[in-house]
Amino acid sequence: MDKTIRGIGIKAPETGGDLDRLDRALDLLELFGCTFAELPLYGEELIAGGRILWRRVEAYRARCAAHGLRYTVHGPQCGNFMDEANRAMHLAVANAMIEITAAIGADVLVLHAGRVPTGDPNALERLLGLERQAMRTLGDAAAPLGVTLALENLYSEGDLAAVNVVRLARQVAEIAHENVVGALDFQHARIQTTLEGTDYAQSLAAYAPYVRHLHVHDSFGRPKTARSHHPSEDVAFGQGDLHLPLGWGDTPWETVAPLLRLRPGTTLILEVAQRYWASEGREMLARARELAGMLEAAAFSQRRAGTA
């Protein structure tokens, strides 16, 4: 029977093409005991105007291949298939990312779910339809290359509104493509449920059956409301999407983990800010293994209940 969590990794830093820095980061991830690294290809300048820069891709691939890690990829941070004005370029860049993901030997590409202008609430359902169409087309391109697309939940911010994970669960179900799954960012979901006043644990439980990729870090679930001048001030105030080591925030992991019925073969990626690696690296891997154990136990209990 397939394991629920196939491996644990950390999201590597974007280097802008500094491959020596990439080597040092991947060395550290191996030293910590990771089996995976998530590569932030949005920050590596491997695409120009929608065109793949294959010489740079090959140099990047060679550095990754020199390490004993498996890889997933994070696509464009700005990706938004509900952005009608720039839809053609969003699709072109996503298609290029699929090719690069396969070329470097990774098998999951994380793409952000769309956000819509808050001033046009009536457009949401139509724009969700455009996103479904885009994801099916991209899924068709990804399938023969052995790449799975993972649609990641966001949170509403400024003048852009995100759908919550309950609605995103329905979106993934309606996309109905074998190569499109959900990606769950625990803190994005927590901030969104805070904004909406909805139940965090039950929201995660609704999305979990569609999820095969996890972004794990800690926070206090508070939107950023106070002005700050340094990331450490946001940590002190406990506000925003902080990317903290597990245990620094107050996420109720022991409460939510038993409710999550994840898909087999899920990858657990720590999205912890690099400034914490030196002091917290081994500890954050140990806590991630504890969380993975809780998720495996939950899956085992759910399977037993289903066969009873």
N, C-alpha and C positions, 0 to 999 in steps of 0.2 A: 504494500500500500504506500502511495506517495506521501512524503512528509508535507506538513503544512508549510513550514519554513525551510526552504531549500538552502539558505545561506544568509550570512550577516555581513554587511559591509558598511563603509563610510563614503559619503560623497566627497570626492577629491576637490581641491580648489581649482578655480579657473586660472590659467597661467598666461593667456594671451600668446601662446606659442613658445613659452620658455620651457623647453623639454627637460632641462636639467632640474628645474623646480618640480616638474611632474614626476621625474624619477625619485626625487627625495620624498615626495608625498606618498608615492606608492610603496617605497621602502618602509615608511612608517606604518602604513596600513598592514603590510605583511608582518611587521614586528609586533603589532597589536594583536594579530591573530585573525584578521579579516579573511573571509573567503571571497568577497566581492569588493569592487570599488564602483561607485557611480561616477561617470565621467561627465563633467559639465561642458558639453561641446558648444553650448551657446557662447562660451567665453574663450574659445580657442581660435577663432577666425579661420575656419576651414571652409567657409562658404563666402563668396563675394557676388552680390547681385543675383543670388539664386544659383550660381555656378559653383560646383565643387572644385576646390583647389587640391587636386589629387596628390601633388608632390608633398604638400603639408600633411595631408591625411596619411600618406605612407610613412612619413617620419614619425608622426604621432602613433600610428599603429605599431611600428617597430619598437618604440619605447614601452608601450603597454605589453607587447608580447614577451618582453624580457623579464616580466614579473609573473609570479605564480598565482595570479588572481583571475577571477572571472569578472566580467564587466556588464554593467547596464549603462544607459546613457540618459542624460537629462537634456531634452530639447529646448527650444527658445523660451526664455522667460516671458517674452512679449507675445508668444503665440496666442492667437485668438481667432478661431474660425467663425466667430460672430461679428468680426470687424469687416463689414461689407466693403468699405472703401479700399481696403488693402488685402482682400480675400485671395486674389491671385498670387500675391507674394507670400502670404502665409502658407499657401498650399505648396508653392515652389520650394520654399525653405524646408518645410516638413518632408517633402519627397526627397530632397537632398540629404536630410538628416537620416532618413531610413536607409539610404544607400551607404552612408558613412558608418552607421551603426553596424550594418552587416559586414562592411569591409574591415572594421577593427575587431570583429569577433564577438561583439556584444549581441544579446538576444532580446533586450527590452529597451524600448524608447519611451520615455515619459513625456507626455504632451499636456500642456495646461488646458483645462476646460475654459470655455469662453466667459467673458464678462460683458455686460451690456450697459449703456448709459442709463443712469438712474432716472433721467428725465423722460424716458420713453418706455414705460412698463408694458405697454400693449404690444411692443415688438418682440417680447421674450420668446413666445412660442414659435413664431416664425423663424427667429434666429437660432433657436434650438434645432429646428428642422435643418437649417443650413449646416450646423455643426454635425448632425447625424450623417448628412450626405457626405461631408468632407471626411469624416472618420471611416465611413464604409469604403470610400475611394482609396484612402490611405491604407486601410486594412488590406485591400486587394493588392496594393503594391508591396506591402510588408510581408504577406504570407509566403510567397515563393522564396524570399530571402531569409526566412526563419526568424523574423523579427515580430515581437508582440508589442502593440501600442498600449500604453497605460495612461488613462485619462485622469489627471490629478485635480482634486477639488481645490478651489481658492476661497477667499473671503472677500466680502464687499469692502471697498476702500475708495475714499474720495468720491468721484462722480461715476464710479463703475460698480455695478451690482453683480454679485456671483450667485449662482444657484447653490442651495445647500446640498449636503450629501444624500439626503432622502430623495430629492429631485434628480440628483446625478445618478443614483442607483437606477431610477427609471430610464434615464437617458442611455446608460450603458445597455440596459435590457432592450431598449428600442433600437439601438444601433445593431444589435444582434449579429455581431461578426465574430468569428472564432478567434481572430487575431486582435481584438480590441477588448481590454479588461479595465478594471478600475485601479487607480492608484490612490491610496488614502494617506493624506497628510494630517496627522492627528491634531496639530496645533492650528492649521487652517480651519479645520472643522470646529475646533473649540472656540476660536474667535467668532466664527459665523454663528454658532449657536448662542454665544453671549449676545451678539448683536440682535438676534431674533428672539431671544428669550425662550429657546426650545431646549429639549432635553439632550444633553451631549451623548450619554451612553446609548440611549435608544436610537439616536440618529446614526451613530457608528454601526450599531447592530443592523440597521436597515441597509447600509451600504456594503457591509462586509462580504456577503455572498458573491459580490461582483468583483471583489478586490483580489489582485495578485501581486501587488507591489505596495510596500509601506515606506513612508518617510517619517522617521521617528526622531523626535527631539522634545524638549520640555519648554513650558512657559507657564503663565498664570491665566491664560485665556482671556486677557483684557485687551481690547483694541487700544491703539496708541492715541491718547487724548492730550497728554501734557507735552509741551515743547521741550526738546532735549538737544544737547550739543555733542553728545558722545554716546556710542552704543552702550557703554557701561552705565550711563545714566538711565537708559531704558531698562537695563537689568535691575538697577536699584529701585526703580519705580514699578517694576514688574509689568511693563506694558509692551504690547506689540508682539510680533512674530520673532521671538528672541533666539531660537536655535540653541538652546541651552543643553548641557549634559543632563541625562536622566537623573532625577532626584533634586535638581536645582529649582525646578518649578513645583507646582502642586497638582499635576495631572494625576487623576485617580486610576493608575494603571491596574491595580488589583481589582477594581470595580469593573472597568470596561473590558479587560482582556477576556474574562470568561464568557462574555456575551458575543464575541466575534467569531462568526463562522466563515473563516477565510477560505479561499480556493486553494487547493493543493499546489505546491510549487511556488509559494509566495516568497519574494525576496524582501528582507528587512534591511533598509538602508538608514543609517544614522546621518541625519543632516545637522550635524553639530558644528558650530563655527570653529574655524581652524585655530583661533587663538586659545582654545581650550585643549587642544590635542596634547601639548607637552605635559601639562599637569594632570589631565584627566583621561588620557587615551586608554590605558588598560582598564581603568574603572568603568568607563562608559561602555566598553565592550563586555565587561562582566555583567553590567546591568542589562544590556541588550540581550545577552544570553538568558538571563532570568526572564525577561519579557517573552522571548521566543519559547521558553519552556512553558510559560503560562498559556500561550497561544496554542501550543501543541496539546497541552492537557485539555484545553477547552474543546479543541477539535476531536480529541479522543472521546470525551464525554458525550459530545453531540452525536458522534457516530454510534456509540453504544446505545444512546437513547433512541436513535433512528432504527436500530435493529431489534430493540426490545419488544 
